[in-house]
Amino acid sequence: MIPFSPPKIYDEIIDEVVNTLKSGWITTGPKTKFFEQQLAAYCGNKKTLCLNSATAGLEIMLRWYGVKEGDEVIIPVYTYCATANVVLHCGAKPVFVDVDKDFNIAIEQLKGVITTNTKVIIPVDFAGYPCDYDEINALVQSDEVKNLFQPHNEVQKKIGRILVLSDAAHSLGAVSGDKKTGSLTDVTVFSFHAVKNLTTAEGGAVALNLPSPFNNEEVYDYLCVKTLHGQNKDALAKSKVGAWRYDVIEAGFKMNMTDIQASMGLVELKHYNNDTLPKRKSIFDAYTTAFQKYTWAEIPEYKTSKKETSYHLYPLRIKGITEEQRDKIIQLIFEQEVSVNVHFQPLPMLSLYKELGYSIQDFPIAYDNYAREISLPVYYGLSEKEINTVISSVVKAVNQVLNG
Ligand SMILES: *Cc1c(COP(=O)(O)O)cnc(C)c1O
């Protein structure tokens, strides 16, 4: 069976993890701090905080911004449930927006859903392809939209507009213009979950890039406290001579990354741009070269003169098929020992959001993208022979379904 996305664990990672295990320091410490610095240097943003997941990163930033009951947070309907659930955790209302053909949030529909209650927009870089942040940033900074904004705390007054919180769980290393994700907007959250391009088994990072008058160092220091029970010193700081006494300033959360996780991340980041991304790109290009010969294939957009994906998911669509036909094709692909996936079931198709009153009928492009989508395996160890097996299994399955 060709798996969908197994992690690549090589000796250098294992050695670095063992080194940490033997070092006497396994929770948040020097390696986490170093990983944070390396990530910020790679992405070009002002300051980065590592946490135990992307979900934690999204939620802590909503809480930092003071999002609460009565507030609205705009998200694309085509995403993983984490993007919506963090909004619900804060007591606020997720406002769903349809997506475009490129699977990303339909920017031209944003203006129509912004109200005086809107506090945050969470665009999602689906499959690793960055949203158009120039347009989203310009929209929230426009007088028309700023005039609607009603701040109800000091942080919101300081920024004076809707916060753009990018869900970049898929898009570490993606490029827009001359910038990488992490430095394209106010705050960007990455995931290092086991299936993501760079993995620490579980983990995430918050890339801070807040405009002046914010001091990103100060925000970082506060977030360290907020993600460790409101404790004003972490375990490492407390372990220094005469520094045992600490204070708790608020009922914070427990979201910190361990040095074991950071050890994995440090090694992977070192090889990310010159090895991981080119390898993933070569798989994308092989799929595109093979499938563009077929009139039934709709090739995903992943590289233009302005933007380039991080090559996380290859979302092939089959033209003119129904959801049932797509499911049949997937069944036939699996029967040829190839694992594929569907990203994502739009949120209103899942029970929780249905019960909250959302309806898939309101999001026709998301449904059409979903109904015809098949995500193909993309991972470092996928051989040329396996790529060809994936391609032939898809071609055979599609032909069988289309030709009866
Ligand atoms: C994986 C994923 C997340 C959640 O990441 P975790 O690190 O597992 O919390 C959030 N959003 C999207 C779009 C994802 O794919």
The ligand as a Gaussian input file, in Angstrom:
#p B3LYP/6-31G(d) Opt

LIG

0 1
 C       -3.709000      20.734000      10.714000
 C       -4.533000      21.962000      10.634000
 C       -4.794000      22.743000      11.765000
 C       -4.488000      22.289000      13.161000
 O       -3.155000      22.053000      13.418000
 P       -2.756000      21.365000      14.806000
 O       -1.285000      21.603000      14.908000
 O       -3.106000      19.914000      14.667000
 O       -3.509000      22.027000      15.879000
 C       -5.445000      23.959000      11.609000
 N       -5.850000      24.372000      10.398000
 C       -5.640000      23.632000       9.284000
 C       -6.097000      24.187000       7.966000
 C       -5.005000      22.396000       9.366000
 O       -4.850000      21.642000       8.278000

